[in-house]
Amino acid sequence: MRIFRTLIVLAGAGLLLPSPPEGWRAADQAEPQQPSVLALLTSAGAAASDAASFCTRQPDVCSIAGYLADKAIAKAIYSASL
């Protein structure tokens, strides 16, 4: 559970960090290329198909994740009832 708490705290801290201004770049960094909408949609589709087939490739991981999710839901419901 400690790793999940650490991940949540780090993700929250990352979201709270300020964004740099529009024109700001470090001296040694080149300007990144803006991907096209088609490239974004293609990569999103590839990620979705990869995520959808994950449980067929790794059934043990999915069964353990389902077990952990059931335990987390039961703990949340029990805590809310208290």
N, C-alpha and C positions, 0 to 999 in steps of 0.2 A: 504493500500500500504506500510505502514511503516514496517509491519511484513515481507513482501516479500523482501524489501531492507535489513532488518536485516538478514534474512536467506541467502541472496546472499552474503552479506559481511562476515558472519560467515563461509559459505562454501568456499569462496575464501581464507579466512585466514587459514582455515583448510588445504586447498590444498598447501598453501605456507609454512606451518610448515615443518621443516626438519625431515626426517625419521631417526630413530635411526640406528646405525650400526648393522650389521648382528648378532653378538653375544651378543648384549646388552640386559640385562634383569634387572629389579629391583630386589632387594634382596628377596622380598617376593612373587615374581611371578614365577609360574612354566612354563616350556616350553610348548607352545600350540601344540596340535596334528595337523599335516597336514592332512586336509580332502582328501579323495580319489577323483579322477576325477568323478567317478560314483555318489558319494555323492553331489559333486558340480553341476553336471548336473541334478540330481534329484531335488535338492532344487531350481535351476533356473527354471525348468519346473513347479514346484509347485507355484513359485512366478508368473510366466507368466500366468498360468491358473487362479490364484486368481485375478490378475490384469484384465484379460479378462472378468471375470464374475462380476467385481465390479459394473458396470453400471446396471446389472440386479438385483443386491441386493440393490443398492442405487440409484434409478433413479433420485431422487431430487438433490442429490449431483452432479451427472453428468450433469444435465440440468443447474444448476447454474455455474458449472465449464465451460461449453460450452459458456454460456453467457459472463462470465468474459474473456474467451479466445478471443471471438469475439470483445469485447471492447478493449482488449489489442492490437489485430491485427489492428483494426481501428486506434487506437492512434499511433501505430508504422508507419503505412502507411501515416497518416496525417503528422506526424513529419518528415518523410523522404521527403515528398513532399515540406515541407517548406524549 
